[in-house]
Amino acid sequence: MTANQVKPKFSNLQLELLMIYSNGVSDEQLTDIKWMLGKYFAEKATEETDKIIDDKKLSEADIVFPSVQVYSPEEFKGAYQASQK
């Protein structure tokens, strides 16, 4: 590798998002994209958690469930927009 060649340090996901953002998106679209990404990764975390619970044969009594606030997309947008002020 020469001095003029730089190995990219972005993941495939980051590169894809950079391509999306290079076209410019509205604030509403950006909030929607963040919502979709958050939902996707939350679902993946839930799947992995369920797998661990099944593998270890845990019961509800073995697990502590914290109180979690679940937002609808509209509530999320409102909360996000309020946090940006």
N, C-alpha and C positions, 0 to 999 in steps of 0.2 A: 504494500500500500504506500503510495507516495504522499508527500505533505499536502498536496491539493485534494486528496481523496479522504473523506471523513466517513467513517462507518456510522450509519444512522443509529441513534439511540432511542428511537421511538418503536413502540410495539405495533403490531399490525392493527390493533384497535385504535391506537393514537393516530396512526397514519390515515385510517379511514375517517376518523372524526375530523382531522385536519382538512381532508378533501371536502367533507360536508360543509365545514365552516368557511372554507375558502369561497364558497358561492354566496355567503352571507345568508343569515337566517334572522327572522324577526325575533324579538324577545319572547313572544308567545311560542314560537317554534322551538326556541332554545329551552324554554321551560318544559315543553312537551318531550323533547329529546332527553332531558335530564330525568324526567319522570319515567320514561320508558327504560332508560339504563338502570335507574334505581330499582325498578320493578323486576327487571331481568336478573340483576345480581341478588336481589332478595329471594327470588324464586330458587336460584341456584343454591343459595345458602340454606334455604329450607329443605331442599332435596338432600343436601349433604348431611344436615342435621337429622333428618328422618332416617337416612342410611345408618348413621352412627347409633341412633336409638334402636333400630332394628338389629344391627350387628351385636350390640351389647345387651340386647333383650331388656331394655329399661322400661319401667312403667311410669305412669304419670306421677306416682308417689316419689319416684327417683329424680324427678326433674322440677326445677324451680322456674316458673314462668313469670318473668317480670311484666309489669303493666306497660303496654305499648300503645302509643297513640297512632291510629291508622288514619291517614288522610285520603280523601277522594282527590282526583286530579285537580278539581277546582279549589279545594281547600289548600292543597299543596302550593298551587300557583299563588294564592293569596298570601300564604305564610312566607313563601319565598320572596315575593315582591315586597312585602312588608320588611323583611330582613335586609333588603337592598337599599332601604332609605336611610 
